[in-house]
Amino acid sequence: MGELSPPKPGLLILAAFSRHEAALVWTRERIEREWGEILLASDVFDFAETEYYAKEMGEGLKKVFFVVEGPFATETLPERKLATNGWEREYAGLKPHNEIRPLNLDPGYVTEAKLVLATTKDRDHRLYLGQGIFGEVTLTWRRGEWASHPWTYADYKRADVQAFLTQVRDRLRERMKTPGFR
């Protein structure tokens, strides 16, 4: 029988996309106010890999990733997804834009071995985490690079996104050498 041990910490990552720069700025400010300092942020890039969101979010979507400073207790991912769902509703309720859904937020975490994203949608490859939230291993670290799966969203297969996630993973590995990073 294996010995029980707590999971190694990860780094909390939040993908935010919108056609409005103000929504992305609002998200960054909200993260810093609620969750702490931003450790890393990706460049903002065109989110053009799908038209799935066009009807409720409009055209010309931009996407950015924010990584929060400090170790992330991976078992708290459902609470983070519930929080970001609330943030989306709050921002839409401010009525700053005409879209039904002016902002989409997807929290997850990066470990040495994987990128996990939270979702409210059940599929065959997702595990139930509790509170109506499922977890998906979107990318796996293998042989020095990110490996995708049949269900991996197209934008997570992009070279620039994977390069950013490698920076996140490298930063996590540096942090794990620091005493007390647990």
N, C-alpha and C positions, 0 to 999 in steps of 0.2 A: 504494500500500500504506500502511496506517495505521501510525503509530508505536506501538510497544509502550510501555505505561506501567503502573505498578502501580495497582490499584484504590484509590479513596479509602477511608479507613477508615469503619467504621460504629460503631454502639453495640450491644453485646451485650444482648439482652433475653431474659428467661426467664419464660414463663408457667407458673404453678404452680396446680394445683387439687386440692382434697381436700374431704371433709366435715369434716375435723378441723383446727381452728385450729393445734394443736400441729405438724401436718405442715407448714403454711405457715411457721411460726416456725422450724422445723428447717431448711427450705429456705433461708430468708434467712440464717441463721447459717452454713450450709454454703457459700453463695455468697461471703459475706464472708471466710470462712476460706480458700477455694480460689481465688477469682477476684478478690477485692478489694472495695473500698468500693461500696456501693449509691449510685448517683447519683440515681435516681428510683424510686419505688414507687407503683403505682396504689392506689386504694382497693380493698379487698376487695369483690367483688360476687357476687351469686347467679349461678351458672352453670346456667341453666335452659333454654338454647336447644335442648338435645338430651337424650334419655334413653339415648343410646348407651352411656354409661359406667355406668349404674345397676347392672347385674348384678355387675360386678366392683368397683365403687367405692362403691356405696350411693347413697342419695337425699340431697338437700340440699347439693349441691356448691357450694363457694365458690372463686373464682378471683382471682388477683392477678398483676400483672406487676412484675418487678424488672429494672432497667436498671443495668448495671455501669459504674462510672466508668472513663474512659480509652478510648483508641481500640481498636477490635476489628478484628483482621486477619480479614477475611471468609473467607479460605481455610481457616481453622481450625475452621469450623463442624462438620465431621464429628467432630472430637475432642471438642467440647463436647457433642454429642448422645450420643456413646458414654459420656462422663462422667455425664451426667444419667440415662441408662439405668441405669448402675451405682448412682447415688444412689437411684433408685426401688427397685431390688432391695435395697439396704442398708437403707432405711427399712422396707420390708415385712418384712425379716428380723429387725428389732428386735421385731416382733410387738406394736406398741403398740395395734393396733386389729384388729378381726375381719375386715375386708375383704381380699379377695385382693390388691387393688391400692389401698392407702390413699392413694397420692400419684401424680400424673401431672405430668411436667415436659416442657416443650416449648421448647427454646432456638431462638433465631433472631437476626436483626440488623436494625437500621433504618439505612438510608442516606437521602440526600436524595431518592432516587427510589422507594424501595420498602421493604416489610417482607418478609423472607425467613424462612421457618420450616424447620427440619430435621425429617425424618421417616425412618422405616425402610420406609415403604410406597411402592412404585412405582406411579405412575399416568401417564397420557398427558401431563399438564401438569407433571411433575416431572423435574428433571435429576439424573443420578447425580453425586454429589460425591466418591465414594470411600468405602471402608471400610464398605460396606453402607448408606450414608446418602444420601438424596435431598434436594434443596432445592426449595422451592415459593415462588414469588412470590405471596404471599397478598394483599397490597394494593399498589397503585401510586399514587404521588403525581402528580396531574394537575390543572392549573388551580387550584391552591391548596387542594386537598382530597384525601382518600383515595378511591380508586376500587376497588371490589371486582371480583371475577371470578366466573364461574359456580361455581368450586370453593371460593370463600372461605367459611370457616366462619361460621355465623350470628353468633356472639359477636363476631367481628372486624368485623362490619357495624354494631354498636351505636354510637350517637353518643358515649357516654361513653368507650368503648374508643378510638374514633378521635380523640377530643379528647386523651386521654392520649398516643396515638402522635404526635399533632401536637406536644405538649410535648416528647416525646423528639426528634423531628426538629428542632425549634427549638433545643433544647439542643445537638444535634450540630452544627448550623450555627454556633452561637456558638463551640463548641470548635474547629471547623475554622479559625477566625480566629486561634487561639492558635498561636504558633510552636512547632514540634515535635510538634504533634498529628498524627501519621501512623502 
